[in-house]
Amino acid sequence: MAADGLEFADIKRAIASGMIKRKFTMDSRGIRYEIAGRAIDGREICIICRIKSTGKLLFITVYAL
């Protein structure tokens, strides 16, 4: 995230305006999602995340394309 110059506001915007590109179901820890959206500056970014049993969203990795 830091290496790509991304901030938490970029992640929030990408999740709010993006879409789920892929769903990874073959993981014993739970389903992971790849969400693609736009950062505040317009760059396309991807977020790999999982919804925990607590209902909280866990960010696994974030990167710019």
N, C-alpha and C positions, 0 to 999 in steps of 0.2 A: 504494500500500500504506500509506504513512505517513499520507496524507490521510484514509484510512478507519479509521485507528487499528488496523491489523493488524500482527501480529508473525509471525516465522517459525514459532512454535509453532502459530499459527492455520492457516498453510498446510499444515504437516505433518498436522494433524488433519483438515483438509478433504480432502486427498489420500487419507489412510488410510481415511476413512469415506465419502467421496463417490463419485461416479460420473462417467464420461465422458458429457457431454451432446452434444458435437459433435466431429467429426473433420474437420479442414480439409486436404484432400489436394491442392489445386491450388496448391501453393507449391513453387517450384524448390529452396528451401532445405531442404525436408523436411516431413513431416506435423506439423501442430500439433493440439493437443487442448485442448478446453475442459472442465475438470473443475469440477463443482459439488459443494460440501459445506458442512459447518457449521464455523464457527470455535469456539474454546473457549467463547465467551460465547453461542453458539447462533445467531448471525447466519449467514445463507447467504452464502457467498462463491464467487467463480469464479476459477479460475486458468487462464490461457492458457500453455501450455508446449510444449516440443518435446524429444524424446529425441535427443541428439547422437550422432554416429557413435562417440564414445568411450564411449557408454553412460550418460553423465551427463544429468541432467534440467536443462533450461534454462528458467527462469521468464521469460516475456515480459512478462506483466502480471498483476496480482492486484487484484481489486476486490470490494467488498461490494455486495450487491443491496439 
